[in-house]
């Protein structure tokens, strides 16, 4: 069974990671979350769950308005050939979340198999506070960038911080 929001919060508390969570109506896309950006401070984000030709999985986490060249991203993240989006069944199997709820917090559900390589965009990591869904899209949880790294490592992952977005590449990050 995938972790619940309460289990996620307990895991974060055990790591001495402070977060704040705001409940809201479910949002399924970045476009639907616009009013949240005014109400919740910090960097707002989007997540791309992709796989390469050898079925290696990646979770690319970026600022909400970042652009990515999907024809070239495989070269940046170390994928074998071009990437494609993972389907809903694979997403649930590996990360335990549904489309619209993809989040780096879902790495809590990949602690044993370690099937996913997390990629955190360097431009996103410039923000002190970042916002993600706590496993469902009816809330937003704020966490510091450093604590996000601490969380991912506690889940057994070694996240890659790379210039994955066009903005990060242009900024030379």
Secondary structure, 3 states (H helix, E strand, C coil): CCCCHHHHHHHHHHCCCCCEEEECCCCCCCHHHHHHHHHCCCEEEEEEEEECCCCCEEEEEEECCCCCCCCCHHHHHCCCCCCEECCHHHHHHHHCCCCCCCCHHHHHHHCCCCCEEEEEECCHHHCCEEEECCCCCCEEEEEEHHHHHHHHHHCCCCCEEECCCHHHHHHCC
